Amino acid sequence: MASLLGTFAGRFGRPRPERAALDRVAALARAVLALPADATVAVNEIVCADPACPGTETVILVMVPGARTRALKVAGEAGTVTEAMLREAAAVDGLAARGAG
């Protein structure tokens, strides 16, 4: 199924984000949010067709056992995400003030 989705993504002109960029954002999120070792971080790029959306967004899911899953959204592709952007997204979500849980 994954290869089928990859084939379709390539057909419609939307290249997959580079794994290195997604991994870099995940590591940055772990550091910025001071996440515990058992936390899971998933990073994806999405394209929103809604005119109110910024287009491509990088979505960072933060999953800490015993806490609800949090989603941080940063406008732009994963390769452009900076520490400052992550800190701002965490502040908007309230994650920075309360911690990841």
C-alpha positions as protocol buffer text, in pm:
chain_id: "A"
residue {
  index: 1
  type: MET
  ca { x: 0 y: 0 z: 0 }
}
residue {
  index: 2
  type: ALA
  ca { x: 280 y: 244 z: 87 }
}
residue {
  index: 3
  type: SER
  ca { x: 445 y: 196 z: -253 }
}
residue {
  index: 4
  type: LEU
  ca { x: 109 y: 250 z: -422 }
}
residue {
  index: 5
  type: LEU
  ca { x: 67 y: 579 z: -236 }
}
residue {
  index: 6
  type: GLY
  ca { x: 422 y: 677 z: -327 }
}
residue {
  index: 7
  type: THR
  ca { x: 348 y: 608 z: -690 }
}
residue {
  index: 8
  type: PHE
  ca { x: 40 y: 830 z: -679 }
}
residue {
  index: 9
  type: ALA
  ca { x: 226 y: 1107 z: -493 }
}
residue {
  index: 10
  type: GLY
  ca { x: 488 y: 1111 z: -768 }
}
residue {
  index: 11
  type: ARG
  ca { x: 224 y: 1114 z: -1040 }
}
residue {
  index: 12
  type: PHE
  ca { x: 55 y: 1423 z: -908 }
}
residue {
  index: 13
  type: GLY
  ca { x: 376 y: 1625 z: -886 }
}
residue {
  index: 14
  type: ARG
  ca { x: 399 y: 1630 z: -507 }
}
residue {
  index: 15
  type: PRO
  ca { x: 736 y: 1489 z: -408 }
}
residue {
  index: 16
  type: ARG
  ca { x: 769 y: 1310 z: -78 }
}
residue {
  index: 17
  type: PRO
  ca { x: 951 y: 1504 z: 192 }
}
residue {
  index: 18
  type: GLU
  ca { x: 1308 y: 1393 z: 254 }
}
residue {
  index: 19
  type: ARG
  ca { x: 1343 y: 1150 z: 544 }
}
residue {
  index: 20
  type: ALA
  ca { x: 1643 y: 1349 z: 674 }
}
residue {
  index: 21
  type: ALA
  ca { x: 1430 y: 1664 z: 701 }
}
residue {
  index: 22
  type: LEU
  ca { x: 1152 y: 1482 z: 888 }
}
residue {
  index: 23
  type: ASP
  ca { x: 1405 y: 1320 z: 1125 }
}
residue {
  index: 24
  type: ARG
  ca { x: 1571 y: 1657 z: 1188 }
}
residue {
  index: 25
  type: VAL
  ca { x: 1237 y: 1814 z: 1285 }
}
residue {
  index: 26
  type: ALA
  ca { x: 1158 y: 1520 z: 1516 }
}
residue {
  index: 27
  type: ALA
  ca { x: 1495 y: 1555 z: 1692 }
}
residue {
  index: 28
  type: LEU
  ca { x: 1449 y: 1930 z: 1717 }
}
residue {
  index: 29
  type: ALA
  ca { x: 1101 y: 1884 z: 1869 }
}
residue {
  index: 30
  type: ARG
  ca { x: 1241 y: 1639 z: 2126 }
}
residue {
  index: 31
  type: ALA
  ca { x: 1505 y: 1893 z: 2229 }
}
residue {
  index: 32
  type: VAL
  ca { x: 1282 y: 2204 z: 2224 }
}
residue {
  index: 33
  type: LEU
  ca { x: 1004 y: 2033 z: 2421 }
}
residue {
  index: 34
  type: ALA
  ca { x: 1241 y: 1840 z: 2652 }
}
residue {
  index: 35
  type: LEU
  ca { x: 1042 y: 1523 z: 2587 }
}
residue {
  index: 36
  type: PRO
  ca { x: 1088 y: 1210 z: 2798 }
}
residue {
  index: 37
  type: ALA
  ca { x: 1264 y: 911 z: 2640 }
}
residue {
  index: 38
  type: ASP
  ca { x: 938 y: 717 z: 2606 }
}
residue {
  index: 39
  type: ALA
  ca { x: 770 y: 990 z: 2401 }
}
residue {
  index: 40
  type: THR
  ca { x: 698 y: 927 z: 2035 }
}
residue {
  index: 41
  type: VAL
  ca { x: 729 y: 1204 z: 1780 }
}
residue {
  index: 42
  type: ALA
  ca { x: 585 y: 1172 z: 1428 }
}
residue {
  index: 43
  type: VAL
  ca { x: 648 y: 1435 z: 1162 }
}
residue {
  index: 44
  type: ASN
  ca { x: 454 y: 1468 z: 835 }
}
residue {
  index: 45
  type: GLU
  ca { x: 400 y: 1724 z: 567 }
}
residue {
  index: 46
  type: ILE
  ca { x: 46 y: 1789 z: 454 }
}
residue {
  index: 47
  type: VAL
  ca { x: -103 y: 2009 z: 186 }
}
residue {
  index: 48
  type: CYS
  ca { x: -425 y: 2181 z: 278 }
}
residue {
  index: 49
  type: ALA
  ca { x: -654 y: 2273 z: -8 }
}
residue {
  index: 50
  type: ASP
  ca { x: -857 y: 2516 z: 206 }
}
residue {
  index: 51
  type: PRO
  ca { x: -782 y: 2877 z: 101 }
}
residue {
  index: 52
  type: ALA
  ca { x: -744 y: 2969 z: 471 }
}
residue {
  index: 53
  type: CYS
  ca { x: -456 y: 2723 z: 509 }
}
residue {
  index: 54
  type: PRO
  ca { x: -95 y: 2818 z: 442 }
}
residue {
  index: 55
  type: GLY
  ca { x: -58 y: 2547 z: 177 }
}
residue {
  index: 56
  type: THR
  ca { x: 211 y: 2304 z: 292 }
}
residue {
  index: 57
  type: GLU
  ca { x: 229 y: 2249 z: 667 }
}
residue {
  index: 58
  type: THR
  ca { x: 463 y: 2041 z: 876 }
}
residue {
  index: 59
  type: VAL
  ca { x: 264 y: 1861 z: 1145 }
}
residue {
  index: 60
  type: ILE
  ca { x: 447 y: 1728 z: 1450 }
}
residue {
  index: 61
  type: LEU
  ca { x: 254 y: 1477 z: 1661 }
}
residue {
  index: 62
  type: VAL
  ca { x: 380 y: 1445 z: 2018 }
}
residue {
  index: 63
  type: MET
  ca { x: 271 y: 1129 z: 2195 }
}
residue {
  index: 64
  type: VAL
  ca { x: 363 y: 1086 z: 2560 }
}
residue {
  index: 65
  type: PRO
  ca { x: 232 y: 779 z: 2744 }
}
residue {
  index: 66
  type: GLY
  ca { x: -54 y: 877 z: 2975 }
}
residue {
  index: 67
  type: ALA
  ca { x: -113 y: 1212 z: 2805 }
}
residue {
  index: 68
  type: ARG
  ca { x: -328 y: 1313 z: 2511 }
}
residue {
  index: 69
  type: THR
  ca { x: -159 y: 1337 z: 2172 }
}
residue {
  index: 70
  type: ARG
  ca { x: -65 y: 1690 z: 2077 }
}
residue {
  index: 71
  type: ALA
  ca { x: -26 y: 1826 z: 1724 }
}
residue {
  index: 72
  type: LEU
  ca { x: 200 y: 2118 z: 1649 }
}
residue {
  index: 73
  type: LYS
  ca { x: 160 y: 2281 z: 1308 }
}
residue {
  index: 74
  type: VAL
  ca { x: 426 y: 2485 z: 1134 }
}
residue {
  index: 75
  type: ALA
  ca { x: 363 y: 2659 z: 803 }
}
residue {
  index: 76
  type: GLY
  ca { x: 601 y: 2537 z: 536 }
}
residue {
  index: 77
  type: GLU
  ca { x: 793 y: 2227 z: 441 }
}
residue {
  index: 78
  type: ALA
  ca { x: 989 y: 2024 z: 696 }
}
residue {
  index: 79
  type: GLY
  ca { x: 1318 y: 2137 z: 545 }
}
residue {
  index: 80
  type: THR
  ca { x: 1238 y: 2498 z: 641 }
}
residue {
  index: 81
  type: VAL
  ca { x: 1134 y: 2437 z: 1004 }
}
residue {
  index: 82
  type: THR
  ca { x: 1352 y: 2617 z: 1259 }
}
residue {
  index: 83
  type: GLU
  ca { x: 1381 y: 2599 z: 1636 }
}
residue {
  index: 84
  type: ALA
  ca { x: 1208 y: 2937 z: 1663 }
}
residue {
  index: 85
  type: MET
  ca { x: 914 y: 2811 z: 1453 }
}
residue {
  index: 86
  type: LEU
  ca { x: 878 y: 2506 z: 1678 }
}
residue {
  index: 87
  type: ARG
  ca { x: 892 y: 2719 z: 1993 }
}
residue {
  index: 88
  type: GLU
  ca { x: 620 y: 2946 z: 1852 }
}
residue {
  index: 89
  type: ALA
  ca { x: 399 y: 2649 z: 1759 }
}
residue {
  index: 90
  type: ALA
  ca { x: 448 y: 2502 z: 2107 }
}
residue {
  index: 91
  type: ALA
  ca { x: 358 y: 2834 z: 2269 }
}
residue {
  index: 92
  type: VAL
  ca { x: 40 y: 2859 z: 2059 }
}
residue {
  index: 93
  type: ASP
  ca { x: -54 y: 2506 z: 2161 }
}
residue {
  index: 94
  type: GLY
  ca { x: 35 y: 2571 z: 2526 }
}
residue {
  index: 95
  type: LEU
  ca { x: 283 y: 2283 z: 2518 }
}
residue {
  index: 96
  type: ALA
  ca { x: 572 y: 2504 z: 2621 }
}
residue {
  index: 97
  type: ALA
  ca { x: 402 y: 2624 z: 2939 }
}
residue {
  index: 98
  type: ARG
  ca { x: 264 y: 2288 z: 3052 }
}
residue {
  index: 99
  type: GLY
  ca { x: 531 y: 2057 z: 2918 }
}
residue {
  index: 100
  type: ALA
  ca { x: 451 y: 1775 z: 2683 }
}
residue {
  index: 101
  type: GLY
  ca { x: 198 y: 1605 z: 2908 }
}
